[in-house]
Every structure is written in structure tokens, then in C-alpha cells.
Amino acid sequence: MSAKSELLEGAETEFQGLKGAIAGLSEADMREVWCGTWSVREILSHISGWHREMLPGVERLARGEKPFTEGVSYSDFDAWNAKFAAAKATWTTADLVKELDASHADFLRAARALPEDRVVPERTAYKLVD
């Protein structure tokens, strides 16, 4: 199995594990703060936010371009995480889960389009998907 196939299979396995972990949680469970100041809702917003944010970079890599536009920095990931969580704070939990599913599917679709030789551990494409 190629590094790309293993990475994509692992991403899907982990995603299904996450979905299993949240299945059946009540609205109160989804809103209970248990990870620092975050509930499951903020964590889901964070994950779908990064999917959406990294998607164009993966698409650019698939076209042979640099992944990020000039001047964009992800070095302050805490600020990005907070931005993603805040942007969806008023969403219903059902909509958060739908967006998580959609963002994951879109991200993996883009990752599948990456050339095999670019999705190896030492390359940027691998690191972005991982």
C-alpha cells in the first residue's frame, strides 16, 4: 500500500472513530466543557475549520503550486482555532455535524487528487493531509 493510501485510509478510520465517539451524545453532552475551555462543539468547529482552511492549499499542491498564498501564516494556531470555534458558535449542533461531514469529504476528495509521489512523509502534501 502506498504512503498516500495509508494516510487516506488512516484519516478515514480516525474520522469514523470521532463520529463514533460523538454518536448518541445529548445536546448537554455536546456543550459540556471538558477540554480546557472547549466543548465537543468547539472541537468539531475547529476540525471542520482546519479542513476548510487547508483545502485550497491541498488543491494548489495538486496543481503543482505552492500551498499557501504569500503573507498567510499559520504559526499562531491558537488564534486560528479560536477563529474557527467563534465563527460557528451560534450554529446548531446538527449543522456543526453536517459541516464536519462535508468538510471531511471535501478535504479527502482534494487529498485523493494529489499525485502519489507528493504524498510521502517528507513532502508538504503528506504533512498537510496528516
Disulfide bonds with the S-S distance in Angstrom:
none
